[in-house]
C-alpha cells in the first residue's frame, strides 16, 4: 500500500513578502539604544501581521522598523565621528601648546 506523493502547492500570488529589517534593528543596538529598541519592536511585528493577513499594517511596521534602525545607526555613527574629531582637536591643541 503505497501512497502517491503530491508536491505542495506553489505559493499563491496573493502572498506578499514584506521585509522585516530585523538584522539592521539588532545591529543598531550598538549605536543608539532607545531608537534601536523601537526598531526591534516594529521589526518583530512585521511577520505576525503578514501571517494575520494585515499587509498594510505589515508594510507600515516595516517602514517604521527601517526608519528607526537607520536613524539609530546614523546617530551612532555621527556620535562616533564627533568623538574622534573632538579627540583629534584636543590632541592637536595639546601638541601646539607645548
N, C-alpha and C positions, 0 to 999 in steps of 0.2 A: 504494500500500500504506500505508494509514494505520491506526494502532492506536487502539483505543478508550481514552480516558483514564479511569482508575478512581481516585477520590479515596482518600486514605489512610484507614485505619480510625480510627474515633474512639478517644480514649484509653479504656482499659478502666477499669472501676470499681475494680479492684484496685490501680491505680497511685495511690500516696499522694504528696501534696506535703508535704514537711517543710521548714519554714523553716530556712535555714542561719545567719542572723544574722551574715553576713559584713560587712555595712556597719557595724553598731554595733561589731563587733570591730575593724575598721580605725579607726573614729573613736576608739575607746578607747585607741589607741596614743598619743594626745595627753595622756592622763591618767595612767595607771599602767602602765608597761612590762611588768613580769612577768605581771600578770594579763591584759593585752591579748594577749601572745604566746600564752598558754594558750588564750584565747578564739579566736584566729585558727586555732590548730591544730584545735580541736574544730569550728569552723565549716567548715574545709576538708574534714573527714572526712564531713560530712553527705551531700553529693551522691554521693560514691563508695559510701557504704553503701546509699543508696537504689538506685543502679544495680545493686549486687550483690544486692539483694533483702532486705537486712537492715534492715527498717523499724524494729524495736525498737532496734537499735543506732543508727540514724539519729536516732530521737526522743531517745535518751539523749544523743548528741553535740550535738543541737540545744539541749536544755535546759542542758547544761553551757556551751555557747557563749554562750547568753543570760545565764546566771548570771555568768560571768566577765567578759563585756563590760560588763554593767550595774554589777557591783561595781567594775570599773576606772573607769568614768565617775563613779560615786558617790564613790569615794575621791579622784579627781582634783578633783571639784567641791568636796568638803569641804576639801581641801588649799588650793585657791584661796581659798575663803571664810575659812579660818583665817588665811591670809597677809594678806588685805585687812583683817580685823579687827585683826590684830597691828599693822599699819602705821597704822591709824586711832587705836589706843590710844597708840602711840608718838608720833604727831603731836599727839595731844591732851595728852599729858603734857609734851611739849616746849613747847607753847603755854602751859600753865599755869605752868610753871617760869620763864618769862621775866618 
